[in-house]
């Protein structure tokens, strides 16, 4: 199966523009090569985590503009394989909830590596210990946000059992909001999702050696998500018991 057919069959609906035009076209030839082999999507997931750890290590080890550019290039390289595992699973019909959970778990670890690697990079680049303090606080925020995401996705809380197809949604038409207000809200959510999706734009911050601004923005978005979703859960589960009838 050629890369073009792989790309067509393994696309996802509601995907980000960076994935549609950059990451998945780069991943499709890799998937095409792996299809006849015994390589599994889970093995690619572990490889992707290893490559990301190398990228975070490069960020932490090499200071200055050279380190920022090297780390970001390695990070983007690892993200191609982050797309490969899902595309390989969908093409080989190996998609499973366990595979999705493994992918989400490695994404959690990568978020920690990202914050830690950039924090150490900024500290080594300017000898400013405040970046280490921000990194520790940021790890708490990101860990809390990820734990909250895991909780609200649980069927015990959401009341909805998630199918394998939902984990690995293939390309298709998604309903578009009709009202102006809903369209505006949808556009804002898409933009915030784009900002929080670091592979889409971290390369820009790396080129201009402004990973400091990226880190602040990334942590601020996670903090806002934590506050919004945490408040929703608090209001939902923190209600007092109803009054008993006399």
ROSE-4610 file (N, C-alpha, C; in Angstrom, 1 decimal, always signed):
// ROSE-4610
residu = [X/X/X/X/X/X/X/X/X/X/X/X/X/X/X/X/X/X/X/X/X/X/X/X/X/X/X/X/X/X/X/X/X/X/X/X/X/X/X/X/X/X/X/X/X/X/X/X/X/X/X/X/X/X/X/X/X/X/X/X/X/X/X/X/X/X/X/X/X/X/X/X/X/X/X/X/X/X/X/X/X/X/X/X/X/X/X/X/X/X/X/X/X/X/X/X/X/X/X/X/X/X/X/X/X/X/X/X/X/X/X/X/X/X/X/X/X/X/X/X/X/X/X/X/X/X/X/X/X/X/X/X/X/X/X/X/X/X/X/X/X/X/X/X/X/X/X/X/X/X/X/X/X/X/X/X/X/X/X/X/X/X/X/X/X/X/X/X/X/X/X/X/X/X/X/X/X/X/X/X/X/X/X/X/X/X/X/X/X/X/X/X/X/X/X/X/X/X/X/X/X/X/X/X/X/X/X/X/X/X/X/X/X/X/X/X/X/X/X/X/X/X/X/X/X/X/X/X/X/X/X/X/X/X/X/X/X/X/X/X/X/X/X/X/X/X/X/X/X/X/X/X/X/X/X/X/X/X/X/X/X/X/X/X/X/X/X/X/X/X/X/X/X/X/X/X/X/X/X/X/X/X/X/X/X/X/X/X/X/X/X/X/X/X/X/X/X/X/X/X/X/X/X/X/X/X/X/X/X/X/X/X/X/X/X/X/X/X/X/X/X/X/X/X/X/X/X/X/X/X/X/X/X/X/X/X/X/X/X/X/X/X/X/X/X/X/X/X/X/X/X/X/X/X/X/X/X/X/X/X/X/X/X/X/X/X/X/X/X/X/X/X/X/X/X/X/X/X/X/X/X/X/X/X/X/X/X/X/X/X/X/X/X/X/X/X/X/X/X/X/X/X/X/X/X/X/X/X/X/X/X/X/X/X/X/X/X/X/X/X/X/X/X/X/X/X/X/X/X/X/X/X/X/X/X/X/X/X/X/X/X/X/X/X/X/X/X/X/X/X/X/X/X/X/X/X/X/X/X/X/X/X/X/X/X/X/X/X/X/X/X/X/X/X/X/X/X/X/X/X/X/X/X/X/X/X/X/X/X/X/X/X/X/X/X/X/X/X/X/X/X/X/X/X/X/X/X/X/X/X/X/X/X/X/X/X/X/X/X/X/X/X/X/X/X/X/X/X/X/X/X/X/X/X/X/X/X/X/X/X/X/X/X/X/X/X/X/X/X/X/X/X/X/X/X/X/X/X/X/X/X/X/X/X/X/X/X/X/X/X/X/X/X/X/X/X/X/X/X/X/X/X/X/X/X/X/X/X/X/X/X/X/X/X/X/X/X/X/X/X/X/X/X/X/X/X/X/X/X/X/X/X/X/X/X/X/X/X/X/X/X/X/X/X/X/X/X/X/X/X/X/X/X/X/X/X/X/X/X/X/X/X/X/X/X/X/X/X/X/X/X/X/X/X/X/X/X/X/X/X/X/X/X/X/X/X/X/X/X/X/X/X/X/X/X/X/X/X/X/X/X/X/X/X/X/X/X/X/X/X/X/X/X/X/X/X/X/X/X/X/X/X/X/X/X/X/X/X/X/X/X/X/X/X/X/X/X/X/X/X/X/X/X/X/X/X/X/X/X/X/X/X/X/X/X/X/X/X]
num = [1/1/1/2/2/2/3/3/3/4/4/4/5/5/5/6/6/6/7/7/7/8/8/8/9/9/9/10/10/10/11/11/11/12/12/12/13/13/13/14/14/14/15/15/15/16/16/16/17/17/17/18/18/18/19/19/19/20/20/20/21/21/21/22/22/22/23/23/23/24/24/24/25/25/25/26/26/26/27/27/27/28/28/28/29/29/29/30/30/30/31/31/31/32/32/32/33/33/33/34/34/34/35/35/35/36/36/36/37/37/37/38/38/38/39/39/39/40/40/40/41/41/41/42/42/42/43/43/43/44/44/44/45/45/45/46/46/46/47/47/47/48/48/48/49/49/49/50/50/50/51/51/51/52/52/52/53/53/53/54/54/54/55/55/55/56/56/56/57/57/57/58/58/58/59/59/59/60/60/60/61/61/61/62/62/62/63/63/63/64/64/64/65/65/65/66/66/66/67/67/67/68/68/68/69/69/69/70/70/70/71/71/71/72/72/72/73/73/73/74/74/74/75/75/75/76/76/76/77/77/77/78/78/78/79/79/79/80/80/80/81/81/81/82/82/82/83/83/83/84/84/84/85/85/85/86/86/86/87/87/87/88/88/88/89/89/89/90/90/90/91/91/91/92/92/92/93/93/93/94/94/94/95/95/95/96/96/96/97/97/97/98/98/98/99/99/99/100/100/100/101/101/101/102/102/102/103/103/103/104/104/104/105/105/105/106/106/106/107/107/107/108/108/108/109/109/109/110/110/110/111/111/111/112/112/112/113/113/113/114/114/114/115/115/115/116/116/116/117/117/117/118/118/118/119/119/119/120/120/120/121/121/121/122/122/122/123/123/123/124/124/124/125/125/125/126/126/126/127/127/127/128/128/128/129/129/129/130/130/130/131/131/131/132/132/132/133/133/133/134/134/134/135/135/135/136/136/136/137/137/137/138/138/138/139/139/139/140/140/140/141/141/141/142/142/142/143/143/143/144/144/144/145/145/145/146/146/146/147/147/147/148/148/148/149/149/149/150/150/150/151/151/151/152/152/152/153/153/153/154/154/154/155/155/155/156/156/156/157/157/157/158/158/158/159/159/159/160/160/160/161/161/161/162/162/162/163/163/163/164/164/164/165/165/165/166/166/166/167/167/167/168/168/168/169/169/169/170/170/170/171/171/171/172/172/172/173/173/173/174/174/174/175/175/175/176/176/176/177/177/177/178/178/178/179/179/179/180/180/180/181/181/181/182/182/182/183/183/183/184/184/184/185/185/185/186/186/186/187/187/187/188/188/188/189/189/189/190/190/190/191/191/191/192/192/192/193/193/193/194/194/194/195/195/195/196/196/196/197/197/197/198/198/198/199/199/199/200/200/200/201/201/201/202/202/202/203/203/203/204/204/204/205/205/205/206/206/206/207/207/207/208/208/208/209/209/209/210/210/210/211/211/211/212/212/212/213/213/213/214/214/214/215/215/215/216/216/216/217/217/217/218/218/218/219/219/219/220/220/220/221/221/221/222/222/222/223/223/223/224/224/224/225/225/225/226/226/226/227/227/227/228/228/228/229/229/229/230/230/230/231/231/231/232/232/232/233/233/233/234/234/234/235/235/235/236/236/236/237/237/237/238/238/238/239/239/239/240/240/240/241/241/241/242/242/242/243/243/243/244/244/244/245/245/245/246/246/246]
x = [+0.8/+0.0/+0.9/+0.6/+1.4/+1.1/+2.0/+1.8/+0.5/+0.1/-1.1/-2.3/-2.4/-3.5/-3.5/-2.3/-2.2/-2.8/-2.3/-2.8/-4.3/-4.9/-6.3/-7.1/-6.6/-7.3/-7.1/-6.0/-5.7/-5.9/-6.5/-6.7/-7.8/-7.8/-8.8/-9.7/-10.9/-11.8/-11.5/-11.8/-11.6/-10.1/-9.2/-7.8/-7.3/-6.1/-5.5/-4.8/-4.7/-4.2/-2.7/-2.0/-0.6/-0.5/-1.4/-1.4/-1.8/-2.8/-3.3/-2.3/-1.6/-0.7/+0.8/+1.2/+2.6/+2.9/+2.4/+2.8/+2.3/+1.0/+0.5/+1.1/+1.3/+2.0/+3.4/+4.1/+5.4/+5.3/+4.3/+4.2/+3.7/+2.9/+2.4/+3.4/+4.5/+5.5/+6.1/+6.3/+6.8/+5.8/+4.5/+3.5/+3.5/+3.6/+3.7/+4.8/+5.9/+7.1/+6.8/+6.2/+6.0/+4.8/+3.9/+2.7/+3.1/+4.1/+4.3/+5.1/+5.6/+6.4/+5.6/+6.3/+5.6/+5.7/+6.1/+6.1/+4.7/+4.5/+3.2/+3.1/+1.8/+1.6/+2.2/+2.0/+2.5/+4.1/+4.7/+6.2/+6.6/+5.8/+6.1/+5.8/+4.8/+4.5/+5.6/+6.2/+7.4/+8.6/+8.8/+9.8/+9.6/+8.4/+8.1/+8.4/+8.1/+8.4/+9.9/+10.7/+12.1/+12.7/+12.2/+12.7/+12.4/+11.2/+10.8/+11.7/+12.1/+13.0/+14.3/+14.8/+16.0/+15.9/+14.8/+14.6/+14.6/+13.9/+13.9/+15.2/+16.0/+17.4/+18.3/+18.1/+18.8/+18.5/+17.2/+16.8/+17.5/+17.5/+18.1/+19.6/+20.2/+21.7/+22.3/+21.8/+22.4/+21.7/+22.4/+21.8/+21.8/+21.1/+21.1/+20.3/+20.5/+19.7/+19.9/+21.2/+21.5/+20.7/+20.6/+19.9/+18.4/+17.9/+16.5/+16.1/+16.9/+16.7/+16.8/+17.9/+18.2/+17.0/+16.6/+15.6/+14.3/+13.9/+12.6/+12.6/+13.8/+13.8/+13.6/+14.3/+14.2/+12.7/+12.1/+10.8/+9.8/+10.0/+9.1/+9.3/+10.6/+10.9/+10.1/+10.1/+9.4/+7.9/+7.4/+6.0/+5.5/+6.3/+6.0/+5.6/+6.4/+6.2/+4.9/+4.6/+3.4/+2.2/+2.3/+1.2/+1.3/+2.5/+2.7/+1.9/+2.0/+1.4/-0.1/-0.8/-2.2/-2.6/-1.9/-2.1/-1.9/-0.8/-0.6/-1.7/-2.1/-3.2/-4.5/-4.8/-6.1/-5.9/-4.8/-4.6/-4.5/-3.9/-3.8/-5.0/-6.0/-7.2/-6.8/-5.8/-5.3/-5.7/-6.6/-7.0/-7.6/-7.3/-7.9/-7.9/-8.8/-8.8/-7.5/-6.9/-5.6/-4.5/-4.5/-3.5/-3.7/-5.0/-5.3/-4.8/-5.1/-4.6/-3.1/-2.4/-1.0/-0.5/-1.1/-0.8/-1.0/-2.2/-2.5/-1.5/-1.1/-0.1/+1.2/+1.7/+2.9/+2.8/+1.7/+1.5/+1.6/+1.1/+1.3/+2.7/+3.5/+4.9/+5.6/+5.2/+5.9/+5.6/+4.4/+4.1/+5.0/+5.3/+6.2/+7.6/+8.0/+9.4/+9.5/+8.5/+8.5/+8.7/+7.9/+8.0/+9.4/+9.8/+11.0/+12.2/+12.2/+13.3/+13.5/+12.3/+12.4/+12.8/+12.3/+12.7/+14.2/+14.7/+16.2/+16.9/+16.5/+17.1/+17.2/+16.0/+16.0/+16.9/+16.9/+17.8/+19.3/+19.7/+21.1/+21.4/+20.4/+20.7/+20.9/+20.2/+20.3/+20.7/+21.0/+21.4/+20.3/+19.1/+18.0/+17.2/+17.3/+16.7/+15.2/+14.6/+13.2/+12.5/+13.3/+12.7/+12.6/+13.5/+13.3/+12.1/+11.8/+10.7/+9.4/+9.4/+8.3/+8.1/+9.2/+9.1/+8.4/+8.8/+8.2/+6.7/+6.4/+4.9/+4.2/+4.9/+4.2/+4.0/+4.9/+4.7/+3.5/+3.3/+2.1/+0.8/+0.8/-0.3/-0.7/+0.4/+0.1/-0.3/+0.3/-0.1/-1.5/-1.9/-3.3/-4.3/-3.9/-4.8/-5.0/-3.9/-4.0/-4.8/-4.6/-5.4/-6.9/-7.2/-8.6/-9.2/-8.4/-8.8/-9.1/-8.2/-8.5/-9.8/-10.0/-11.2/-12.5/-12.6/-13.8/-14.0/-13.0/-13.2/-13.7/-13.6/-14.0/-15.5/-15.9/-17.3/-18.2/-17.5/-18.2/-18.7/-17.9/-18.3/-19.1/-18.6/-19.3/-20.6/-20.7/-21.9/-21.9/-20.8/-20.8/-19.6/-19.9/-18.8/-18.2/-16.9/-16.3/-15.9/-16.2/-15.9/-14.5/-14.0/-12.7/-12.7/-13.8/-13.8/-13.7/-14.2/-14.1/-12.7/-11.9/-10.5/-9.7/-10.0/-9.3/-10.3/-10.8/-11.8/-11.2/-11.8/-11.3/-11.9/-11.4/-11.9/-13.3/-14.0/-15.4/-16.0/-17.2/-17.9/-18.3/-17.9/-18.3/-19.4/-20.4/-21.4/-20.9/-21.3/-20.8/-21.9/-21.5/-22.5/-23.2/-24.5/-25.3/-25.4/-25.6/-25.8/-24.5/-24.6/-23.4/-22.6/-23.3/-22.7/-21.9/-22.6/-21.9/-20.7/-20.8/-19.7/-18.5/-18.8/-17.8/-17.1/-17.9/-17.4/-16.6/-17.0/-16.3/-14.9/-14.9/-13.7/-12.7/-13.2/-12.3/-11.7/-12.5/-12.0/-11.0/-11.2/-10.3/-8.9/-9.0/-7.8/-7.0/-7.7/-7.0/-6.5/-7.2/-6.7/-5.4/-5.4/-4.2/-3.0/-3.3/-2.2/-1.6/-2.5/-2.0/-1.4/-1.5/-0.9/+0.5/+1.5/+2.8/+3.5/+3.3/+4.0/+3.6/+2.4/+2.0/+2.7/+3.3/+3.9/+5.2/+5.6/+6.8/+8.1/+8.0/+9.2/+9.4/+8.3/+8.4/+9.2/+8.8/+9.4/+10.9/+11.2/+12.5/+13.4/+12.9/+13.7/+14.1/+13.2/+13.5/+14.0/+14.3/+14.9/+14.0/+12.7/+11.8/+11.0/+11.6/+10.9/+10.4/+10.9/+10.4/+9.0/+8.7/+7.3/+6.4/+6.9/+6.1/+5.8/+6.8/+6.5/+5.4/+5.5/+4.5/+3.2/+3.1/+1.8/+1.2/+2.1/+1.6/+1.1/+1.8/+1.4/+0.1/+0.0/-1.2/-2.4/-2.3/-3.4/-3.8/-2.9/-3.2/-3.8/-3.4/-3.9/-5.4/-5.7/-7.0/-7.9/-7.4/-8.2/-8.4/-7.4/-7.6/-8.6/-8.6/-9.6/-11.0/-11.2/-12.5/-13.1/-12.3/-12.8/-13.0/-12.0/-12.1/-13.3/-13.7/-14.9/-16.1/-16.1/-17.3/-17.5/-16.4/-16.5/-17.0/-16.4/-16.8/-18.3/-18.8/-20.2/-21.1/-20.6/-21.4/-21.4/-20.3/-20.2/-20.2/-20.1/-20.0/-21.4/-22.5/-23.8/-24.2/-24.9/-25.3/-26.5/-26.7/-27.8/-29.1/-30.1/-31.4/-32.1/-32.9/-33.6/-34.7/-34.8/-35.7/-37.1/-38.1/-39.5/-39.8/-40.5/-40.9/-41.9]
y = [-1.2/+0.0/+1.2/+2.2/+3.4/+4.4/+5.4/+6.5/+7.3/+7.5/+8.3/+7.6/+6.3/+5.5/+5.3/+5.2/+5.1/+6.4/+7.5/+8.8/+8.9/+8.5/+8.6/+7.7/+6.5/+5.5/+5.8/+6.4/+6.5/+7.9/+8.8/+10.2/+10.1/+11.2/+11.3/+12.5/+12.4/+13.6/+14.5/+15.8/+16.8/+17.0/+16.7/+16.8/+18.2/+18.4/+19.8/+20.0/+21.2/+21.6/+21.1/+21.2/+20.8/+19.3/+18.5/+17.1/+16.8/+17.5/+17.2/+17.5/+18.6/+19.1/+18.8/+18.5/+18.3/+16.9/+16.7/+15.5/+14.2/+14.1/+12.9/+12.6/+13.6/+13.3/+12.8/+13.3/+12.7/+11.3/+11.1/+9.7/+8.7/+9.0/+8.1/+7.2/+7.7/+6.8/+5.8/+6.3/+5.4/+4.2/+4.6/+3.6/+2.6/+3.1/+2.3/+1.3/+1.7/+0.8/-0.3/+0.1/-0.8/-1.8/-1.5/-2.4/-3.8/-4.2/-5.6/-6.2/-5.5/-6.0/-6.5/-7.0/-7.4/-6.4/-5.2/-4.1/-3.7/-3.5/-3.2/-1.7/-1.2/+0.2/+0.5/-0.5/-0.3/-0.1/-0.9/-0.7/+0.7/+1.2/+2.6/+3.6/+3.3/+4.2/+4.3/+3.2/+3.2/+3.9/+3.7/+4.3/+5.8/+6.3/+7.7/+8.3/+7.6/+8.1/+8.2/+7.2/+7.3/+8.5/+8.7/+9.8/+11.2/+11.2/+12.5/+12.7/+11.6/+11.7/+12.3/+11.8/+12.3/+13.8/+14.2/+15.6/+16.4/+16.0/+16.7/+16.8/+15.7/+15.7/+16.7/+16.8/+17.7/+19.2/+19.4/+20.8/+21.1/+20.1/+20.3/+20.4/+19.7/+19.6/+20.7/+21.2/+22.2/+23.5/+24.5/+25.8/+26.7/+27.8/+28.8/+28.5/+29.3/+29.2/+27.8/+27.3/+26.1/+24.9/+24.9/+23.9/+24.0/+25.2/+25.3/+24.8/+25.1/+24.6/+23.1/+22.5/+21.1/+20.3/+20.8/+20.1/+20.1/+21.3/+21.4/+20.5/+20.4/+19.6/+18.1/+17.7/+16.3/+16.0/+17.0/+16.9/+16.7/+17.5/+17.3/+16.0/+15.5/+14.2/+13.1/+13.2/+12.2/+12.3/+13.5/+13.6/+12.9/+12.8/+12.1/+10.7/+10.1/+8.7/+8.6/+9.7/+9.8/+9.7/+10.1/+10.0/+8.6/+8.0/+6.7/+5.6/+5.6/+4.5/+4.4/+5.6/+5.5/+5.2/+5.8/+5.5/+4.0/+3.5/+2.0/+1.2/+1.6/+0.8/+0.9/+2.0/+2.1/+1.4/+1.4/+0.8/-0.8/-1.3/-2.7/-3.2/-2.4/-2.8/-3.4/-2.7/-3.2/-2.2/-1.3/-0.3/-0.9/-0.5/-1.0/+0.0/-0.1/+0.8/+0.8/-0.4/-0.5/+0.2/+0.1/+0.9/+2.4/+2.8/+4.2/+4.7/+3.9/+4.2/+4.3/+3.4/+3.4/+4.7/+5.1/+6.3/+7.6/+7.6/+8.7/+8.7/+7.5/+7.5/+8.1/+7.7/+8.2/+9.7/+10.2/+11.6/+12.4/+11.8/+12.4/+12.5/+11.4/+11.4/+12.5/+12.6/+13.6/+15.0/+15.2/+16.6/+16.9/+15.9/+16.2/+16.4/+15.6/+15.8/+17.1/+17.6/+18.9/+20.0/+20.0/+21.1/+21.1/+19.9/+19.7/+20.1/+19.6/+19.9/+21.4/+22.1/+23.5/+24.3/+23.9/+24.6/+24.6/+23.4/+23.2/+24.0/+23.9/+24.7/+26.2/+26.7/+28.2/+28.5/+27.6/+27.9/+27.9/+26.9/+26.8/+27.9/+28.4/+29.5/+30.8/+31.1/+32.4/+32.4/+31.2/+31.0/+31.7/+31.5/+32.1/+31.0/+30.8/+29.7/+29.8/+31.0/+31.1/+30.2/+29.8/+28.9/+27.5/+27.1/+25.8/+25.8/+27.0/+27.1/+27.0/+27.7/+27.7/+26.3/+25.6/+24.2/+23.3/+23.4/+22.5/+22.8/+24.1/+24.5/+24.1/+24.2/+23.8/+22.3/+21.5/+20.0/+19.7/+20.4/+20.2/+20.5/+21.6/+22.0/+21.0/+20.6/+19.7/+18.3/+17.9/+16.6/+16.6/+17.7/+17.9/+17.9/+18.6/+18.7/+17.4/+16.6/+15.3/+14.3/+14.4/+13.6/+13.9/+15.2/+15.6/+15.1/+15.2/+14.7/+13.2/+12.4/+11.0/+10.7/+11.5/+11.3/+11.6/+12.8/+13.1/+12.2/+11.5/+10.6/+9.2/+9.0/+7.7/+7.5/+6.3/+6.0/+6.1/+5.8/+5.9/+7.4/+8.3/+9.7/+10.3/+10.0/+10.5/+9.8/+8.5/+7.8/+7.2/+7.3/+6.9/+5.9/+4.8/+3.8/+4.2/+4.4/+4.8/+3.6/+3.6/+2.5/+2.6/+1.5/+1.6/+2.6/+2.6/+3.5/+5.0/+5.3/+6.7/+7.0/+6.0/+6.3/+6.6/+5.8/+6.0/+6.4/+7.6/+8.1/+8.3/+7.8/+8.0/+9.2/+9.6/+10.8/+10.7/+11.8/+11.8/+13.2/+13.4/+14.7/+14.8/+16.0/+16.3/+17.4/+17.4/+18.4/+19.8/+20.8/+22.1/+22.9/+23.6/+24.4/+25.4/+25.5/+26.4/+27.8/+28.0/+29.4/+30.1/+31.4/+32.3/+32.2/+32.1/+32.0/+30.7/+29.6/+28.3/+28.2/+28.9/+28.9/+29.6/+30.8/+31.6/+30.8/+30.2/+29.4/+28.2/+27.6/+26.5/+27.0/+28.2/+28.7/+29.0/+29.5/+29.8/+28.6/+27.5/+26.2/+25.6/+25.7/+25.2/+25.9/+27.3/+28.1/+27.7/+27.6/+27.2/+25.8/+24.9/+23.6/+23.6/+24.5/+24.7/+25.2/+26.2/+26.8/+25.7/+24.9/+23.9/+22.7/+22.6/+21.5/+21.9/+21.6/+22.2/+21.8/+20.6/+20.3/+21.2/+21.8/+22.7/+24.0/+24.4/+25.8/+25.9/+24.9/+25.1/+25.4/+24.9/+25.1/+26.6/+27.4/+28.8/+29.4/+29.1/+29.6/+29.1/+27.9/+27.4/+28.2/+28.5/+29.2/+30.6/+31.2/+32.6/+32.5/+31.3/+31.2/+31.8/+31.6/+32.2/+31.1/+30.1/+29.0/+29.5/+30.6/+31.1/+31.5/+32.2/+32.6/+31.4/+30.4/+29.2/+28.5/+28.4/+27.7/+28.4/+29.7/+30.5/+30.3/+30.4/+30.2/+28.8/+27.8/+26.4/+26.1/+26.6/+26.4/+27.2/+28.4/+29.2/+28.5/+27.9/+27.2/+26.0/+25.3/+24.1/+24.6/+25.7/+26.2/+26.7/+27.3/+27.7/+26.5/+25.4/+24.2/+23.6/+23.5/+23.0/+23.7/+25.0/+25.8/+25.6/+25.6/+25.5/+24.1/+23.0/+21.7/+21.3/+21.7/+21.5/+22.1/+23.3/+24.0/+23.2/+22.8/+22.0/+20.8/+20.0/+18.8/+19.2/+20.2/+20.7/+21.0/+21.7/+22.1/+20.8/+19.9/+18.7/+17.7/+17.5/+16.5/+17.1/+18.4/+19.0/+19.5/+19.1/+19.5/+18.9/+19.7/+19.1/+18.1/+17.3/+16.4/+17.1/+16.6/+17.2/+17.1/+18.1/+18.2/+17.0/+16.5/+15.4/+16.0/+15.3/+15.8/+15.6/+16.6/+16.5/+15.4]
z = [+0.0/+0.0/+0.0/-0.9/-1.0/+0.0/+0.2/+1.2/+1.0/-0.3/-0.5/-0.1/-0.3/+0.1/+1.6/+2.2/+3.7/+4.3/+3.7/+4.3/+4.2/+3.1/+2.9/+3.8/+4.1/+4.9/+6.4/+6.8/+8.2/+8.8/+8.0/+8.5/+9.6/+10.4/+11.5/+11.2/+11.6/+11.5/+12.6/+12.4/+13.5/+13.8/+12.8/+13.0/+12.9/+13.5/+13.5/+12.1/+11.7/+10.4/+10.3/+11.4/+11.4/+11.1/+11.6/+11.4/+9.9/+9.5/+8.1/+7.0/+7.2/+6.1/+6.3/+7.6/+7.9/+8.4/+9.7/+10.4/+9.7/+9.3/+8.8/+7.4/+6.5/+5.2/+5.4/+6.5/+6.7/+7.3/+8.1/+8.7/+7.7/+6.7/+5.8/+5.1/+4.6/+4.0/+5.0/+6.3/+7.3/+7.6/+7.6/+7.8/+6.6/+5.4/+4.2/+4.3/+4.8/+4.9/+6.0/+7.1/+8.2/+8.0/+7.1/+6.9/+6.7/+5.8/+5.6/+6.7/+7.7/+8.8/+10.0/+11.0/+12.2/+13.3/+12.9/+13.9/+14.3/+15.6/+16.1/+16.4/+16.5/+16.9/+18.3/+19.2/+20.5/+20.6/+19.7/+19.6/+19.1/+18.2/+17.7/+18.8/+19.6/+20.7/+21.7/+22.0/+22.9/+22.3/+21.0/+20.2/+20.3/+20.1/+20.1/+21.5/+22.5/+23.9/+24.1/+23.6/+23.7/+22.9/+21.7/+20.9/+21.6/+22.2/+22.9/+24.1/+24.8/+26.0/+25.5/+24.3/+23.8/+23.5/+22.9/+22.6/+23.9/+24.9/+26.2/+26.8/+26.7/+27.2/+26.4/+25.1/+24.3/+24.8/+25.0/+25.5/+26.8/+27.7/+29.1/+29.0/+28.1/+28.1/+27.3/+26.3/+25.4/+25.6/+26.1/+26.4/+25.2/+25.3/+24.3/+23.1/+22.0/+20.8/+20.1/+20.2/+19.5/+20.2/+21.5/+22.2/+21.9/+21.9/+21.6/+20.2/+19.2/+17.9/+17.8/+18.4/+18.3/+19.0/+20.2/+21.0/+20.2/+19.6/+18.9/+17.7/+16.9/+15.8/+16.1/+17.2/+17.7/+18.2/+18.8/+19.3/+18.1/+17.1/+15.9/+15.2/+15.2/+14.6/+15.4/+16.7/+17.5/+17.3/+17.0/+16.8/+15.5/+14.5/+13.3/+13.7/+14.6/+15.1/+16.0/+16.6/+17.4/+16.5/+15.3/+14.3/+13.6/+13.5/+12.9/+13.6/+15.0/+15.7/+15.5/+15.5/+15.3/+13.9/+12.9/+11.5/+11.2/+11.8/+11.6/+12.2/+13.4/+14.0/+13.2/+12.7/+11.9/+10.6/+9.9/+8.6/+8.8/+9.9/+10.1/+10.9/+11.2/+12.0/+13.3/+14.0/+15.3/+16.4/+16.1/+17.1/+18.3/+19.5/+20.7/+21.8/+22.7/+23.9/+24.7/+24.8/+25.5/+24.8/+23.4/+22.7/+22.8/+22.9/+23.1/+24.5/+25.5/+26.8/+26.9/+26.3/+26.2/+25.6/+24.5/+23.8/+24.7/+25.4/+26.3/+27.5/+28.0/+29.1/+28.7/+27.5/+27.0/+26.7/+26.3/+26.1/+27.4/+28.5/+29.8/+30.2/+30.0/+30.3/+29.4/+28.2/+27.3/+27.8/+28.3/+28.8/+30.0/+30.9/+32.0/+31.5/+30.5/+29.9/+29.3/+28.6/+27.9/+28.9/+29.9/+30.9/+31.6/+32.0/+32.7/+31.8/+30.6/+29.7/+29.4/+29.1/+28.8/+30.0/+31.2/+32.4/+32.7/+32.6/+32.8/+31.7/+30.5/+29.4/+29.6/+30.1/+30.4/+31.5/+32.5/+33.7/+33.3/+32.5/+32.0/+31.1/+30.3/+29.3/+30.0/+31.1/+31.8/+33.2/+33.8/+35.2/+36.1/+35.8/+36.5/+37.2/+38.5/+39.2/+39.2/+38.9/+38.9/+37.8/+36.8/+35.8/+36.3/+37.3/+37.9/+38.8/+39.5/+40.4/+39.5/+38.4/+37.5/+36.9/+36.6/+36.1/+37.1/+38.4/+39.4/+39.6/+39.6/+39.7/+38.4/+37.3/+36.0/+36.0/+36.5/+36.6/+37.4/+38.5/+39.4/+38.6/+37.9/+37.1/+36.0/+35.2/+34.1/+34.7/+35.8/+36.3/+36.8/+37.4/+37.9/+36.8/+35.7/+34.5/+33.9/+33.8/+33.2/+34.0/+35.3/+36.2/+36.1/+36.0/+35.9/+34.5/+33.5/+32.2/+32.3/+32.9/+33.1/+33.8/+34.8/+35.6/+34.8/+34.2/+33.5/+32.2/+31.8/+30.7/+31.1/+32.4/+32.9/+32.7/+32.2/+32.0/+33.3/+34.4/+35.7/+36.0/+35.5/+35.7/+34.5/+33.3/+32.1/+31.8/+32.2/+31.9/+30.5/+29.8/+28.4/+28.2/+27.7/+27.4/+26.1/+26.0/+24.8/+23.9/+22.7/+21.8/+21.2/+20.7/+20.0/+18.9/+18.1/+17.0/+17.4/+18.6/+19.1/+19.4/+19.9/+20.2/+19.0/+17.9/+16.6/+15.5/+15.7/+14.7/+13.4/+12.3/+11.0/+10.4/+9.2/+8.6/+8.2/+8.3/+8.0/+8.3/+7.9/+8.1/+9.5/+10.1/+11.5/+11.4/+12.2/+12.2/+12.5/+11.8/+12.0/+12.7/+13.8/+14.6/+13.6/+13.8/+12.9/+13.5/+14.7/+15.3/+15.3/+15.2/+15.2/+16.5/+17.6/+19.0/+19.1/+18.7/+18.8/+17.8/+16.7/+15.8/+16.4/+17.0/+17.6/+18.8/+19.6/+20.7/+20.2/+19.1/+18.5/+18.0/+17.3/+16.8/+17.9/+19.1/+20.2/+20.7/+20.9/+21.4/+20.5/+19.2/+18.2/+18.3/+18.5/+18.6/+19.8/+21.0/+22.2/+22.1/+21.4/+21.2/+20.4/+19.4/+18.6/+19.4/+20.2/+21.1/+22.0/+22.6/+23.5/+22.9/+21.5/+20.8/+20.4/+21.2/+21.1/+19.7/+19.2/+17.9/+16.8/+16.9/+15.8/+15.7/+16.8/+16.7/+17.5/+18.3/+19.1/+18.3/+17.0/+16.2/+15.9/+15.9/+15.7/+16.9/+18.1/+19.3/+19.4/+18.9/+18.9/+17.9/+16.7/+15.7/+16.3/+17.0/+17.5/+18.9/+19.4/+20.8/+21.8/+21.8/+22.8/+23.4/+23.9/+24.6/+25.9/+26.4/+27.6/+27.5/+26.4/+26.1/+25.9/+25.2/+24.9/+26.2/+27.1/+28.4/+29.2/+29.3/+30.1/+29.5/+28.1/+27.5/+27.7/+27.5/+27.7/+29.1/+30.1/+31.5/+31.8/+31.2/+31.5/+30.9/+29.7/+29.1/+29.9/+30.4/+31.3/+32.6/+33.1/+34.4/+34.1/+33.0/+32.7/+32.5/+31.8/+31.7/+33.0/+33.9/+35.2/+36.0/+35.9/+36.7/+36.2/+34.8/+34.2/+34.5/+34.1/+34.3/+35.8/+36.6/+38.0/+38.6/+38.2/+38.8/+38.3/+37.1/+36.6/+37.4/+37.7/+38.5/+39.9/+40.5/+41.8/+41.9/+40.9/+40.9/+40.7/+40.0/+39.7/+40.8/+41.5/+42.5/+43.9/+44.0/+45.4/+45.8/+45.2/+45.6/+47.0/+47.8/+49.1/+48.9/+49.9/+49.8/+49.7/+49.0/+48.9/+50.3/+50.5/+51.8/+51.9/+53.0/+53.2/+53.5/+52.9/+53.1/+54.6/+55.2/+56.6/+56.8]
